[in-house]
Amino acid sequence: MSRPTANPPAGASSSSRIASLEAEIERFETEQRDVLARIKALMAAEDPATGVFHAQEIFGLRQDKLRLDVELDTRRRQIKRILYFGEE
């Protein structure tokens, strides 16, 4: 699980803040693709006939996917807020 990066210094320009947010978005999108691929692989590996289930792992990964959805939405909203209203 990755953590958000720290905000740039107060004197940083809006464009550098937006660039930082876009980099975070890119990182979160990559992480989200990896999570989705892992979910798909675990679901394909399940075999009810032999009792092979991955419910806990899939559930945890789905929670990660939802967290990443929120992270992405938050970063996109921050960019829009900066574009419309200027630096926070």
N, CA, C and O atoms as a CHARMM CRD file, in Angstrom:
* protein
*
  352
    1    1 MET  N      0.83600  -1.17200   0.00000 PROA 1      0.00000
    2    1 MET  CA     0.00000   0.00000   0.00000 PROA 1      0.00000
    3    1 MET  C      0.88200   1.23600   0.00000 PROA 1      0.00000
    4    1 MET  O      1.79600   1.36600   0.81400 PROA 1      0.00000
    5    2 SER  N      0.60000   2.11800  -0.90300 PROA 2      0.00000
    6    2 SER  CA     1.40400   3.33300  -0.95600 PROA 2      0.00000
    7    2 SER  C      0.71700   4.45300  -0.19500 PROA 2      0.00000
    8    2 SER  O     -0.50200   4.46400  -0.02500 PROA 2      0.00000
    9    3 ARG  N      1.50900   5.36400   0.24200 PROA 3      0.00000
   10    3 ARG  CA     1.01400   6.52500   0.97700 PROA 3      0.00000
   11    3 ARG  C      1.10900   7.75200   0.09900 PROA 3      0.00000
   12    3 ARG  O      2.01600   7.85400  -0.72700 PROA 3      0.00000
   13    4 PRO  N      0.17100   8.70200   0.26600 PROA 4      0.00000
   14    4 PRO  CA     0.26800   9.94000  -0.51300 PROA 4      0.00000
   15    4 PRO  C      1.55500  10.67800  -0.18900 PROA 4      0.00000
   16    4 PRO  O      2.06000  10.62100   0.93200 PROA 4      0.00000
   17    5 THR  N      2.06900  11.36500  -1.18500 PROA 5      0.00000
   18    5 THR  CA     3.28200  12.13600  -0.96200 PROA 5      0.00000
   19    5 THR  C      2.94800  13.43000  -0.24600 PROA 5      0.00000
   20    5 THR  O      1.80500  13.88600  -0.26900 PROA 5      0.00000
   21    6 ALA  N      3.93100  14.01000   0.37800 PROA 6      0.00000
   22    6 ALA  CA     3.72800  15.26100   1.10300 PROA 6      0.00000
   23    6 ALA  C      3.46600  16.39100   0.11800 PROA 6      0.00000
   24    6 ALA  O      3.92600  16.34900  -1.02300 PROA 6      0.00000
   25    7 ASN  N      2.73400  17.38900   0.56000 PROA 7      0.00000
   26    7 ASN  CA     2.47000  18.55300  -0.27900 PROA 7      0.00000
   27    7 ASN  C      3.77100  19.30800  -0.51700 PROA 7      0.00000
   28    7 ASN  O      4.64400  19.34300   0.35000 PROA 7      0.00000
   29    8 PRO  N      3.89800  19.91900  -1.70900 PROA 8      0.00000
   30    8 PRO  CA     5.09100  20.72700  -1.95200 PROA 8      0.00000
   31    8 PRO  C      5.11200  21.94900  -1.03800 PROA 8      0.00000
   32    8 PRO  O      4.08600  22.26400  -0.43500 PROA 8      0.00000
   33    9 PRO  N      6.22700  22.64200  -0.91300 PROA 9      0.00000
   34    9 PRO  CA     6.30900  23.81300  -0.04900 PROA 9      0.00000
   35    9 PRO  C      5.26000  24.86100  -0.41900 PROA 9      0.00000
   36    9 PRO  O      4.77300  24.90400  -1.54800 PROA 9      0.00000
   37   10 ALA  N      4.92700  25.69400   0.55000 PROA 10     0.00000
   38   10 ALA  CA     3.87200  26.69000   0.36300 PROA 10     0.00000
   39   10 ALA  C      4.13700  27.60500  -0.82800 PROA 10     0.00000
   40   10 ALA  O      3.18200  28.06300  -1.45400 PROA 10     0.00000
   41   11 GLY  N      5.37400  27.88500  -1.16100 PROA 11     0.00000
   42   11 GLY  CA     5.69400  28.78400  -2.25600 PROA 11     0.00000
   43   11 GLY  C      5.66200  28.13100  -3.62900 PROA 11     0.00000
   44   11 GLY  O      5.88200  28.80300  -4.63700 PROA 11     0.00000
   45   12 ALA  N      5.39600  26.84800  -3.68200 PROA 12     0.00000
   46   12 ALA  CA     5.39100  26.14800  -4.96700 PROA 12     0.00000
   47   12 ALA  C      4.23400  26.64200  -5.82600 PROA 12     0.00000
   48   12 ALA  O      3.17700  27.00900  -5.31300 PROA 12     0.00000
   49   13 SER  N      4.44400  26.64600  -7.11000 PROA 13     0.00000
   50   13 SER  CA     3.41700  27.14500  -8.01400 PROA 13     0.00000
   51   13 SER  C      2.29700  26.12200  -8.19400 PROA 13     0.00000
   52   13 SER  O      2.45300  24.93600  -7.90400 PROA 13     0.00000
   53   14 SER  N      1.17300  26.62000  -8.67900 PROA 14     0.00000
   54   14 SER  CA     0.02900  25.74700  -8.93400 PROA 14     0.00000
   55   14 SER  C      0.38400  24.67100  -9.94500 PROA 14     0.00000
   56   14 SER  O     -0.05300  23.52800  -9.81300 PROA 14     0.00000
   57   15 SER  N      1.16700  25.02200 -10.94900 PROA 15     0.00000
   58   15 SER  CA     1.50800  24.04000 -11.97700 PROA 15     0.00000
   59   15 SER  C      2.35800  22.90100 -11.40900 PROA 15     0.00000
   60   15 SER  O      2.20800  21.75400 -11.83000 PROA 15     0.00000
   61   16 SER  N      3.24000  23.20100 -10.46500 PROA 16     0.00000
   62   16 SER  CA     4.04300  22.12000  -9.87500 PROA 16     0.00000
   63   16 SER  C      3.17300  21.24500  -8.97800 PROA 16     0.00000
   64   16 SER  O      3.37800  20.03400  -8.90200 PROA 16     0.00000
   65   17 ARG  N      2.20700  21.85200  -8.30200 PROA 17     0.00000
   66   17 ARG  CA     1.27200  21.07000  -7.47300 PROA 17     0.00000
   67   17 ARG  C      0.42100  20.16200  -8.35900 PROA 17     0.00000
   68   17 ARG  O      0.19300  19.00000  -8.02400 PROA 17     0.00000
   69   18 ILE  N     -0.04400  20.69100  -9.48500 PROA 18     0.00000
   70   18 ILE  CA    -0.84500  19.88500 -10.40700 PROA 18     0.00000
   71   18 ILE  C      0.00500  18.74800 -10.97100 PROA 18     0.00000
   72   18 ILE  O     -0.47200  17.61900 -11.08400 PROA 18     0.00000
   73   19 ALA  N      1.24000  19.02900 -11.31900 PROA 19     0.00000
   74   19 ALA  CA     2.13400  17.98800 -11.83400 PROA 19     0.00000
   75   19 ALA  C      2.34600  16.89300 -10.78800 PROA 19     0.00000
   76   19 ALA  O      2.38600  15.70900 -11.12000 PROA 19     0.00000
   77   20 SER  N      2.48100  17.29500  -9.53600 PROA 20     0.00000
   78   20 SER  CA     2.64600  16.33300  -8.45100 PROA 20     0.00000
   79   20 SER  C      1.39600  15.46000  -8.31000 PROA 20     0.00000
   80   20 SER  O      1.49800  14.24400  -8.14400 PROA 20     0.00000
   81   21 LEU  N      0.22900  16.08100  -8.37700 PROA 21     0.00000
   82   21 LEU  CA    -1.02800  15.34000  -8.27500 PROA 21     0.00000
   83   21 LEU  C     -1.20100  14.38700  -9.45500 PROA 21     0.00000
   84   21 LEU  O     -1.67100  13.26200  -9.28600 PROA 21     0.00000
   85   22 GLU  N     -0.82000  14.83900 -10.65100 PROA 22     0.00000
   86   22 GLU  CA    -0.92800  13.97400 -11.82900 PROA 22     0.00000
   87   22 GLU  C      0.00100  12.77200 -11.71900 PROA 22     0.00000
   88   22 GLU  O     -0.34900  11.68000 -12.16500 PROA 22     0.00000
   89   23 ALA  N      1.16700  12.95600 -11.13800 PROA 23     0.00000
   90   23 ALA  CA     2.09200  11.83800 -10.92200 PROA 23     0.00000
   91   23 ALA  C      1.49800  10.83500  -9.93700 PROA 23     0.00000
   92   23 ALA  O      1.62000   9.62400 -10.11900 PROA 23     0.00000
   93   24 GLU  N      0.85100  11.35700  -8.88800 PROA 24     0.00000
   94   24 GLU  CA     0.19200  10.47600  -7.92700 PROA 24     0.00000
   95   24 GLU  C     -0.94500   9.71600  -8.58600 PROA 24     0.00000
   96   24 GLU  O     -1.13200   8.52900  -8.32100 PROA 24     0.00000
   97   25 ILE  N     -1.70700  10.38700  -9.44100 PROA 25     0.00000
   98   25 ILE  CA    -2.80300   9.73500 -10.16000 PROA 25     0.00000
   99   25 ILE  C     -2.26200   8.59300 -11.01000 PROA 25     0.00000
  100   25 ILE  O     -2.82600   7.49900 -11.02600 PROA 25     0.00000
  101   26 GLU  N     -1.18300   8.85000 -11.70400 PROA 26     0.00000
  102   26 GLU  CA    -0.58200   7.81900 -12.54800 PROA 26     0.00000
  103   26 GLU  C     -0.14800   6.61100 -11.70900 PROA 26     0.00000
  104   26 GLU  O     -0.36500   5.46400 -12.10000 PROA 26     0.00000
  105   27 ARG  N      0.46100   6.88100 -10.56500 PROA 27     0.00000
  106   27 ARG  CA     0.90000   5.79700  -9.68100 PROA 27     0.00000
  107   27 ARG  C     -0.28700   4.99800  -9.15500 PROA 27     0.00000
  108   27 ARG  O     -0.24500   3.76900  -9.12000 PROA 27     0.00000
  109   28 PHE  N     -1.34700   5.69700  -8.74500 PROA 28     0.00000
  110   28 PHE  CA    -2.53600   5.01400  -8.23400 PROA 28     0.00000
  111   28 PHE  C     -3.22600   4.20700  -9.33300 PROA 28     0.00000
  112   28 PHE  O     -3.73600   3.11800  -9.06800 PROA 28     0.00000
  113   29 GLU  N     -3.24800   4.72800 -10.56400 PROA 29     0.00000
  114   29 GLU  CA    -3.85700   3.98300 -11.66500 PROA 29     0.00000
  115   29 GLU  C     -3.09200   2.70200 -11.95200 PROA 29     0.00000
  116   29 GLU  O     -3.69500   1.66700 -12.23400 PROA 29     0.00000
  117   30 THR  N     -1.77100   2.76500 -11.88400 PROA 30     0.00000
  118   30 THR  CA    -0.94600   1.57200 -12.07800 PROA 30     0.00000
  119   30 THR  C     -1.22900   0.55500 -10.98100 PROA 30     0.00000
  120   30 THR  O     -1.38800  -0.63500 -11.24900 PROA 30     0.00000
  121   31 GLU  N     -1.28900   1.03400  -9.75100 PROA 31     0.00000
  122   31 GLU  CA    -1.57900   0.15100  -8.62200 PROA 31     0.00000
  123   31 GLU  C     -2.96300  -0.46700  -8.77000 PROA 31     0.00000
  124   31 GLU  O     -3.15600  -1.64500  -8.46700 PROA 31     0.00000
  125   32 GLN  N     -3.92500   0.32400  -9.23500 PROA 32     0.00000
  126   32 GLN  CA    -5.28800  -0.16700  -9.40800 PROA 32     0.00000
  127   32 GLN  C     -5.33900  -1.26000 -10.49000 PROA 32     0.00000
  128   32 GLN  O     -6.03100  -2.26400 -10.32200 PROA 32     0.00000
  129   33 ARG  N     -4.61200  -1.06500 -11.59000 PROA 33     0.00000
  130   33 ARG  CA    -4.56400  -2.09600 -12.63500 PROA 33     0.00000
  131   33 ARG  C     -3.97400  -3.39500 -12.08500 PROA 33     0.00000
  132   33 ARG  O     -4.45200  -4.48300 -12.40600 PROA 33     0.00000
  133   34 ASP  N     -2.93900  -3.27900 -11.25900 PROA 34     0.00000
  134   34 ASP  CA    -2.32300  -4.46400 -10.65600 PROA 34     0.00000
  135   34 ASP  C     -3.30700  -5.18800  -9.73700 PROA 34     0.00000
  136   34 ASP  O     -3.38300  -6.41700  -9.74100 PROA 34     0.00000
  137   35 VAL  N     -4.05200  -4.42300  -8.95800 PROA 35     0.00000
  138   35 VAL  CA    -5.03600  -5.00700  -8.04500 PROA 35     0.00000
  139   35 VAL  C     -6.12100  -5.72600  -8.84100 PROA 35     0.00000
  140   35 VAL  O     -6.49700  -6.84700  -8.50000 PROA 35     0.00000
  141   36 LEU  N     -6.62300  -5.09700  -9.88900 PROA 36     0.00000
  142   36 LEU  CA    -7.66800  -5.71400 -10.70600 PROA 36     0.00000
  143   36 LEU  C     -7.16900  -7.00500 -11.36500 PROA 36     0.00000
  144   36 LEU  O     -7.90400  -7.98900 -11.44600 PROA 36     0.00000
  145   37 ALA  N     -5.93300  -6.99700 -11.82900 PROA 37     0.00000
  146   37 ALA  CA    -5.36000  -8.19900 -12.43500 PROA 37     0.00000
  147   37 ALA  C     -5.24100  -9.31600 -11.40500 PROA 37     0.00000
  148   37 ALA  O     -5.51400 -10.47800 -11.70500 PROA 37     0.00000
  149   38 ARG  N     -4.83400  -8.95800 -10.19500 PROA 38     0.00000
  150   38 ARG  CA    -4.70000  -9.96100  -9.11700 PROA 38     0.00000
  151   38 ARG  C     -6.07000 -10.53700  -8.74200 PROA 38     0.00000
  152   38 ARG  O     -6.19100 -11.74000  -8.51400 PROA 38     0.00000
  153   39 ILE  N     -7.10000  -9.68800  -8.67800 PROA 39     0.00000
  154   39 ILE  CA    -8.46400 -10.16300  -8.38600 PROA 39     0.00000
  155   39 ILE  C     -8.89900 -11.16300  -9.45500 PROA 39     0.00000
  156   39 ILE  O     -9.40800 -12.24000  -9.14600 PROA 39     0.00000
  157   40 LYS  N     -8.69100 -10.79100 -10.70700 PROA 40     0.00000
  158   40 LYS  CA    -9.09000 -11.65100 -11.82200 PROA 40     0.00000
  159   40 LYS  C     -8.37000 -12.99800 -11.75500 PROA 40     0.00000
  160   40 LYS  O     -8.98000 -14.04500 -11.97100 PROA 40     0.00000
  161   41 ALA  N     -7.07500 -12.96500 -11.45700 PROA 41     0.00000
  162   41 ALA  CA    -6.29200 -14.20200 -11.36700 PROA 41     0.00000
  163   41 ALA  C     -6.78100 -15.08500 -10.22400 PROA 41     0.00000
  164   41 ALA  O     -6.89200 -16.30100 -10.38100 PROA 41     0.00000
  165   42 LEU  N     -7.07000 -14.48100  -9.08100 PROA 42     0.00000
  166   42 LEU  CA    -7.55400 -15.26700  -7.94000 PROA 42     0.00000
  167   42 LEU  C     -8.92200 -15.86800  -8.22000 PROA 42     0.00000
  168   42 LEU  O     -9.19400 -17.01000  -7.85000 PROA 42     0.00000
  169   43 MET  N     -9.78500 -15.09200  -8.87600 PROA 43     0.00000
  170   43 MET  CA   -11.11100 -15.61600  -9.19700 PROA 43     0.00000
  171   43 MET  C    -11.00800 -16.78200 -10.18500 PROA 43     0.00000
  172   43 MET  O    -11.75700 -17.75300 -10.07900 PROA 43     0.00000
  173   44 ALA  N    -10.09300 -16.68700 -11.13400 PROA 44     0.00000
  174   44 ALA  CA    -9.89800 -17.76800 -12.10200 PROA 44     0.00000
  175   44 ALA  C     -9.30200 -19.00700 -11.43700 PROA 44     0.00000
  176   44 ALA  O     -9.55100 -20.13000 -11.87500 PROA 44     0.00000
  177   45 ALA  N     -8.52300 -18.80300 -10.38900 PROA 45     0.00000
  178   45 ALA  CA    -7.86400 -19.92000  -9.70500 PROA 45     0.00000
  179   45 ALA  C     -8.78100 -20.65100  -8.73300 PROA 45     0.00000
  180   45 ALA  O     -8.44400 -21.73800  -8.26400 PROA 45     0.00000
  181   46 GLU  N     -9.92200 -20.07300  -8.43000 PROA 46     0.00000
  182   46 GLU  CA   -10.85000 -20.74100  -7.51700 PROA 46     0.00000
  183   46 GLU  C    -11.43500 -21.98600  -8.17200 PROA 46     0.00000
  184   46 GLU  O    -11.72000 -22.00000  -9.37000 PROA 46     0.00000
  185   47 ASP  N    -11.60900 -23.02600  -7.36800 PROA 47     0.00000
  186   47 ASP  CA   -12.18700 -24.27700  -7.85700 PROA 47     0.00000
  187   47 ASP  C    -13.10100 -24.84600  -6.78100 PROA 47     0.00000
  188   47 ASP  O    -12.65200 -25.57900  -5.90000 PROA 47     0.00000
  189   48 PRO  N    -14.38300 -24.50900  -6.85700 PROA 48     0.00000
  190   48 PRO  CA   -15.31600 -24.97500  -5.83000 PROA 48     0.00000
  191   48 PRO  C    -15.37300 -26.49600  -5.70500 PROA 48     0.00000
  192   48 PRO  O    -15.60300 -27.01400  -4.61200 PROA 48     0.00000
  193   49 ALA  N    -15.17000 -27.21300  -6.79700 PROA 49     0.00000
  194   49 ALA  CA   -15.24200 -28.67700  -6.75400 PROA 49     0.00000
  195   49 ALA  C    -14.18300 -29.27000  -5.83300 PROA 49     0.00000
  196   49 ALA  O    -14.42200 -30.28600  -5.18000 PROA 49     0.00000
  197   50 THR  N    -13.01900 -28.63900  -5.78100 PROA 50     0.00000
  198   50 THR  CA   -11.95000 -29.15600  -4.92200 PROA 50     0.00000
  199   50 THR  C    -11.80700 -28.35200  -3.63400 PROA 50     0.00000
  200   50 THR  O    -10.92300 -28.62900  -2.82300 PROA 50     0.00000
  201   51 GLY  N    -12.66600 -27.36800  -3.44400 PROA 51     0.00000
  202   51 GLY  CA   -12.63700 -26.57800  -2.21600 PROA 51     0.00000
  203   51 GLY  C    -11.59300 -25.48400  -2.18900 PROA 51     0.00000
  204   51 GLY  O    -11.19400 -25.03600  -1.11400 PROA 51     0.00000
  205   52 VAL  N    -11.14400 -25.04700  -3.35100 PROA 52     0.00000
  206   52 VAL  CA   -10.13900 -23.98500  -3.42400 PROA 52     0.00000
  207   52 VAL  C    -10.86700 -22.64400  -3.58200 PROA 52     0.00000
  208   52 VAL  O    -11.47700 -22.36400  -4.61400 PROA 52     0.00000
  209   53 PHE  N    -10.78300 -21.83500  -2.53900 PROA 53     0.00000
  210   53 PHE  CA   -11.42500 -20.52900  -2.54100 PROA 53     0.00000
  211   53 PHE  C    -10.41600 -19.47300  -2.08700 PROA 53     0.00000
  212   53 PHE  O     -9.51000 -19.76300  -1.30600 PROA 53     0.00000
  213   54 HSD  N    -10.58100 -18.26200  -2.58000 PROA 54     0.00000
  214   54 HSD  CA    -9.69900 -17.15300  -2.22300 PROA 54     0.00000
  215   54 HSD  C    -10.52200 -15.95100  -1.77700 PROA 54     0.00000
  216   54 HSD  O    -10.17200 -14.80500  -2.06100 PROA 54     0.00000
  217   55 ALA  N    -11.61100 -16.22500  -1.08000 PROA 55     0.00000
  218   55 ALA  CA   -12.56500 -15.17100  -0.72900 PROA 55     0.00000
  219   55 ALA  C    -11.93000 -14.04600   0.08300 PROA 55     0.00000
  220   55 ALA  O    -12.16700 -12.87300  -0.20500 PROA 55     0.00000
  221   56 GLN  N    -11.13100 -14.38400   1.08800 PROA 56     0.00000
  222   56 GLN  CA   -10.53200 -13.34300   1.92800 PROA 56     0.00000
  223   56 GLN  C     -9.58400 -12.45700   1.13600 PROA 56     0.00000
  224   56 GLN  O     -9.60200 -11.23500   1.27900 PROA 56     0.00000
  225   57 GLU  N     -8.76100 -13.07100   0.30600 PROA 57     0.00000
  226   57 GLU  CA    -7.82400 -12.28600  -0.49700 PROA 57     0.00000
  227   57 GLU  C     -8.56100 -11.39300  -1.48900 PROA 57     0.00000
  228   57 GLU  O     -8.21100 -10.22700  -1.66900 PROA 57     0.00000
  229   58 ILE  N     -9.57900 -11.95200  -2.12700 PROA 58     0.00000
  230   58 ILE  CA   -10.36200 -11.17500  -3.08900 PROA 58     0.00000
  231   58 ILE  C    -11.05800 -10.01900  -2.39100 PROA 58     0.00000
  232   58 ILE  O    -11.07600  -8.90100  -2.90600 PROA 58     0.00000
  233   59 PHE  N    -11.63000 -10.28000  -1.22400 PROA 59     0.00000
  234   59 PHE  CA   -12.30400  -9.22800  -0.46700 PROA 59     0.00000
  235   59 PHE  C    -11.33000  -8.10500  -0.11700 PROA 59     0.00000
  236   59 PHE  O    -11.64700  -6.92800  -0.28100 PROA 59     0.00000
  237   60 GLY  N    -10.14600  -8.47400   0.36400 PROA 60     0.00000
  238   60 GLY  CA    -9.13500  -7.47800   0.71100 PROA 60     0.00000
  239   60 GLY  C     -8.69600  -6.65700  -0.49500 PROA 60     0.00000
  240   60 GLY  O     -8.51000  -5.44400  -0.40000 PROA 60     0.00000
  241   61 LEU  N     -8.53400  -7.32700  -1.62200 PROA 61     0.00000
  242   61 LEU  CA    -8.13400  -6.62600  -2.84600 PROA 61     0.00000
  243   61 LEU  C     -9.24000  -5.69500  -3.33500 PROA 61     0.00000
  244   61 LEU  O     -8.96200  -4.61400  -3.85400 PROA 61     0.00000
  245   62 ARG  N    -10.48300  -6.11200  -3.17100 PROA 62     0.00000
  246   62 ARG  CA   -11.60000  -5.23800  -3.55500 PROA 62     0.00000
  247   62 ARG  C    -11.63700  -3.99400  -2.66600 PROA 62     0.00000
  248   62 ARG  O    -11.96200  -2.90000  -3.12800 PROA 62     0.00000
  249   63 GLN  N    -11.30600  -4.17000  -1.40300 PROA 63     0.00000
  250   63 GLN  CA   -11.21900  -3.00100  -0.51700 PROA 63     0.00000
  251   63 GLN  C    -10.10300  -2.06800  -0.98100 PROA 63     0.00000
  252   63 GLN  O    -10.26800  -0.84800  -0.98000 PROA 63     0.00000
  253   64 ASP  N     -8.97200  -2.64000  -1.37700 PROA 64     0.00000
  254   64 ASP  CA    -7.86900  -1.82600  -1.90900 PROA 64     0.00000
  255   64 ASP  C     -8.31100  -1.07300  -3.15600 PROA 64     0.00000
  256   64 ASP  O     -7.97600   0.09800  -3.33200 PROA 64     0.00000
  257   65 LYS  N     -9.06900  -1.75300  -4.02600 PROA 65     0.00000
  258   65 LYS  CA    -9.54200  -1.11100  -5.24400 PROA 65     0.00000
  259   65 LYS  C    -10.44400   0.07700  -4.90700 PROA 65     0.00000
  260   65 LYS  O    -10.34200   1.13300  -5.53100 PROA 65     0.00000
  261   66 LEU  N    -11.32500  -0.09600  -3.92300 PROA 66     0.00000
  262   66 LEU  CA   -12.19900   1.00200  -3.51000 PROA 66     0.00000
  263   66 LEU  C    -11.38400   2.15800  -2.92100 PROA 66     0.00000
  264   66 LEU  O    -11.68300   3.32500  -3.17400 PROA 66     0.00000
  265   67 ARG  N    -10.36300   1.83100  -2.14100 PROA 67     0.00000
  266   67 ARG  CA    -9.48700   2.86600  -1.58700 PROA 67     0.00000
  267   67 ARG  C     -8.80300   3.63400  -2.70600 PROA 67     0.00000
  268   67 ARG  O     -8.70000   4.86000  -2.66000 PROA 67     0.00000
  269   68 LEU  N     -8.34400   2.91200  -3.70100 PROA 68     0.00000
  270   68 LEU  CA    -7.68500   3.55500  -4.83300 PROA 68     0.00000
  271   68 LEU  C     -8.65600   4.42600  -5.62100 PROA 68     0.00000
  272   68 LEU  O     -8.27700   5.48700  -6.11600 PROA 68     0.00000
  273   69 ASP  N     -9.91500   3.97900  -5.74000 PROA 69     0.00000
  274   69 ASP  CA   -10.93900   4.81300  -6.38300 PROA 69     0.00000
  275   69 ASP  C    -11.07100   6.15300  -5.66600 PROA 69     0.00000
  276   69 ASP  O    -11.15600   7.20400  -6.30100 PROA 69     0.00000
  277   70 VAL  N    -11.08700   6.10200  -4.34400 PROA 70     0.00000
  278   70 VAL  CA   -11.21000   7.32800  -3.54400 PROA 70     0.00000
  279   70 VAL  C     -9.96800   8.19900  -3.71100 PROA 70     0.00000
  280   70 VAL  O    -10.07900   9.41400  -3.87500 PROA 70     0.00000
  281   71 GLU  N     -8.79200   7.58700  -3.66900 PROA 71     0.00000
  282   71 GLU  CA    -7.54600   8.34100  -3.84300 PROA 71     0.00000
  283   71 GLU  C     -7.52700   9.04900  -5.19600 PROA 71     0.00000
  284   71 GLU  O     -7.17100  10.22400  -5.28300 PROA 71     0.00000
  285   72 LEU  N     -7.91200   8.33000  -6.24900 PROA 72     0.00000
  286   72 LEU  CA    -7.93400   8.91500  -7.58800 PROA 72     0.00000
  287   72 LEU  C     -8.93800  10.06500  -7.67200 PROA 72     0.00000
  288   72 LEU  O     -8.63400  11.12700  -8.21500 PROA 72     0.00000
  289   73 ASP  N    -10.12700   9.84300  -7.13400 PROA 73     0.00000
  290   73 ASP  CA   -11.16400  10.87500  -7.16300 PROA 73     0.00000
  291   73 ASP  C    -10.71000  12.11900  -6.39900 PROA 73     0.00000
  292   73 ASP  O    -10.92700  13.24500  -6.84600 PROA 73     0.00000
  293   74 THR  N    -10.08300  11.90700  -5.25000 PROA 74     0.00000
  294   74 THR  CA    -9.59600  13.03400  -4.44300 PROA 74     0.00000
  295   74 THR  C     -8.55700  13.84800  -5.20300 PROA 74     0.00000
  296   74 THR  O     -8.62100  15.07700  -5.21400 PROA 74     0.00000
  297   75 ARG  N     -7.59700  13.17200  -5.83900 PROA 75     0.00000
  298   75 ARG  CA    -6.55200  13.88100  -6.58900 PROA 75     0.00000
  299   75 ARG  C     -7.14900  14.65000  -7.76100 PROA 75     0.00000
  300   75 ARG  O     -6.75100  15.78500  -8.02700 PROA 75     0.00000
  301   76 ARG  N     -8.10000  14.04000  -8.46000 PROA 76     0.00000
  302   76 ARG  CA    -8.73000  14.73200  -9.59400 PROA 76     0.00000
  303   76 ARG  C     -9.49500  15.96700  -9.13100 PROA 76     0.00000
  304   76 ARG  O     -9.46700  17.00500  -9.79300 PROA 76     0.00000
  305   77 ARG  N    -10.17100  15.85400  -8.00500 PROA 77     0.00000
  306   77 ARG  CA   -10.90000  17.00100  -7.46000 PROA 77     0.00000
  307   77 ARG  C     -9.94000  18.10200  -6.99800 PROA 77     0.00000
  308   77 ARG  O    -10.23400  19.28800  -7.14900 PROA 77     0.00000
  309   78 GLN  N     -8.80700  17.71100  -6.44300 PROA 78     0.00000
  310   78 GLN  CA    -7.82000  18.71300  -6.03600 PROA 78     0.00000
  311   78 GLN  C     -7.30100  19.48200  -7.24100 PROA 78     0.00000
  312   78 GLN  O     -7.11800  20.69700  -7.17500 PROA 78     0.00000
  313   79 ILE  N     -7.06300  18.77300  -8.34400 PROA 79     0.00000
  314   79 ILE  CA    -6.60700  19.44300  -9.56200 PROA 79     0.00000
  315   79 ILE  C     -7.67300  20.41900 -10.04900 PROA 79     0.00000
  316   79 ILE  O     -7.35700  21.55800 -10.39100 PROA 79     0.00000
  317   80 LYS  N     -8.91200  19.99100 -10.08300 PROA 80     0.00000
  318   80 LYS  CA    -9.99600  20.87400 -10.52900 PROA 80     0.00000
  319   80 LYS  C    -10.11000  22.09900  -9.62900 PROA 80     0.00000
  320   80 LYS  O    -10.31200  23.21400 -10.11000 PROA 80     0.00000
  321   81 ARG  N     -9.97900  21.88900  -8.32700 PROA 81     0.00000
  322   81 ARG  CA   -10.07600  23.01100  -7.37800 PROA 81     0.00000
  323   81 ARG  C     -8.94800  24.01600  -7.62800 PROA 81     0.00000
  324   81 ARG  O     -9.17500  25.22500  -7.59500 PROA 81     0.00000
  325   82 ILE  N     -7.75200  23.52200  -7.87400 PROA 82     0.00000
  326   82 ILE  CA    -6.62400  24.41400  -8.16400 PROA 82     0.00000
  327   82 ILE  C     -6.86000  25.18000  -9.46300 PROA 82     0.00000
  328   82 ILE  O     -6.60700  26.38300  -9.53700 PROA 82     0.00000
  329   83 LEU  N     -7.34600  24.47600 -10.48600 PROA 83     0.00000
  330   83 LEU  CA    -7.59600  25.13000 -11.78200 PROA 83     0.00000
  331   83 LEU  C     -8.68400  26.19600 -11.69700 PROA 83     0.00000
  332   83 LEU  O     -8.57900  27.24600 -12.33000 PROA 83     0.00000
  333   84 TYR  N     -9.71900  25.92800 -10.92100 PROA 84     0.00000
  334   84 TYR  CA   -10.83800  26.87200 -10.83700 PROA 84     0.00000
  335   84 TYR  C    -10.62500  27.98900  -9.82900 PROA 84     0.00000
  336   84 TYR  O    -11.02400  29.12900 -10.06400 PROA 84     0.00000
  337   85 PHE  N     -9.99100  27.66100  -8.70000 PROA 85     0.00000
  338   85 PHE  CA    -9.89700  28.63200  -7.60400 PROA 85     0.00000
  339   85 PHE  C     -8.47800  29.04100  -7.25000 PROA 85     0.00000
  340   85 PHE  O     -8.28200  29.88000  -6.37100 PROA 85     0.00000
  341   86 GLY  N     -7.50300  28.47600  -7.90400 PROA 86     0.00000
  342   86 GLY  CA    -6.12400  28.78200  -7.56700 PROA 86     0.00000
  343   86 GLY  C     -5.61200  27.88100  -6.46600 PROA 86     0.00000
  344   86 GLY  O     -6.30300  26.96400  -6.02100 PROA 86     0.00000
  345   87 GLU  N     -4.39700  28.15100  -6.03200 PROA 87     0.00000
  346   87 GLU  CA    -3.75100  27.32900  -4.98600 PROA 87     0.00000
  347   87 GLU  C     -4.56400  27.37900  -3.70700 PROA 87     0.00000
  348   87 GLU  O     -5.17200  28.39700  -3.37700 PROA 87     0.00000
  349   88 GLU  N     -4.56500  26.27000  -2.99700 PROA 88     0.00000
  350   88 GLU  CA    -5.35800  26.12500  -1.75700 PROA 88     0.00000
  351   88 GLU  C     -4.92600  27.08700  -0.68900 PROA 88     0.00000
  352   88 GLU  O     -5.49100  27.09000   0.40500 PROA 88     0.00000
